[in-house]
Amino acid sequence: MGGITPPPSPPPSMASVNLSNTSSSPIQKFSIVDGPIIVGAGPSGLAVAASLRRLSVPFVILEKSDGIADLWSNRTYDRLCLHLPKDFCQLPHFSFPENFPTYASKASFLQYLHSYANHFSITPHFDHTVVDARFDPTISLWRVKTIMEKEVVEYMSPWLVVATGENAEAVVPKFKGKEKFKGSVLHSSEYKNGARYRGKNVLVVGCGNSGMEMCLDLFEHGAMPFVSVRSGVHVLPKEMFGTSTFGVAMKLLKWLPLKLVDRFLLLAAKVMLGDTEKYGLKRPKLGPLELKSITGKSPVLDVGALSLIKSGRIKIVPEVESLTTNGARFVDGSEMEFDSVVFATGYRSNVPFWLKGSDFFTEDGKPKTPFPNGWKGENGLYCVGFTERGLLGASVDAVKAALDISERWKDLTENNK
């Protein structure tokens, strides 16, 4: 099977279906899965798999990279830490070690994810790029076509779990003049640390958590960082009153309406951080929690960049209009010279590129139904990792999906005895 572990014997009704290919590309091999197909071996996919393992439901995970948590392993910068405390970031059924740091480093979190996979005996099929997944009503199965090296394999199952997440593909804006710029241009997914930028002027496009933290990293490595701010941004302290700001917000939301909690957070932030607007960081009209719930845009939790902005060692510049041969032109007509440009412009879902014939997702690859009801579609389709609520939201949906699949898998198994 070309390195693929053969699945358990399928129920009789699944083994007798017509396996003729309905798409244009030839299928070299196929595999009928006794259980769900999970696409993606990041934290969301692992959480679903662990939840299914506890319920004794078999599954197959298809992952395009060569290891688990590809985003964390290969597309994040070295100094990255979780921006939320560990209580809100652990996956279901397996706690962090007692000595785990409150804000986990990249290395610590990856170690936890590998321990998680080992604990639940999760062994994804790596280097399997899903290129087409669609429900076939004639056989009531999902047909998931993958490419492994030069081999095409089609997996079939009554259930499909989309767990590729909101951050599957880098978003790189198309600026005029980009091809003429003489310096280096890269996305934050390619940035590791600021060592190579010592003594250089670096323009960071995007002032979210990643953009701000990379500016701090660049400064600490002897570079001169500039951050381009296109729209408003909420900057909040990482901690308030001896605990995490996020933890404070969650406790207040149990008793107070969201808008009132937002007002409290902004008042506390102004007392602790000062008026950020006078440094060029204009706050949005909506409060931080309301903005997050509507748009998915997270507030920036300050890890040290703000003090450098106040002292002028990280400089705020306007929105970029275009790149020039030696730098950038801004929307206010001004120009500056830069040695390098880093796009901290985020990621997007890649679901529309491979999931076909389903209207469960928007054109942007997000569930049309918002949290907490966006985890389940029709015809055995499930969605985990798209809540815009981080690992906590993904864990909630993973448990729901696993429980629902378990009931249906047991019914199908009993009916085919």
Buried (B, 14 or more C-beta within 10 A) or exposed (E): EEEBEEBEEBBEEBEEBEBEEEBEEEBEBBBBBBBBBBBBBBBBBBBBBBBBBBBEBEBBBBBBBEBBBBBBBEBBBEBBBBBBBBBBBBBBBBEBEEEBBBBBBBEBBBBBBBEBBEEBEBBBBBBBBBBBBBBBEEBEBBBBBBBBEEBBBBBBBBBBBBBBBBBBBBBBEEBEBEEEBEBBBEBBBBBEBBEEBEEBBBBBBBBBBBBBBBBBBBBBBEBBBBBBBBEBBBBBBBBBEEEBBBBBBBEBEEEEEBEEBBEBBBEBBEEBBEEBEEBBBBBBEBBBBBBBBEEBBBBBBBBBBBEBBBEEBBBBBBEBBBBBEBBBBBEEEEEBEBBBBBBBBBBBBBBBBBBEEBEBBEEEBBBEEEBEEBBBBEBBBBBBBBBBBBBBBBBBBBBBBBEBBBEBBEEBEEEEE
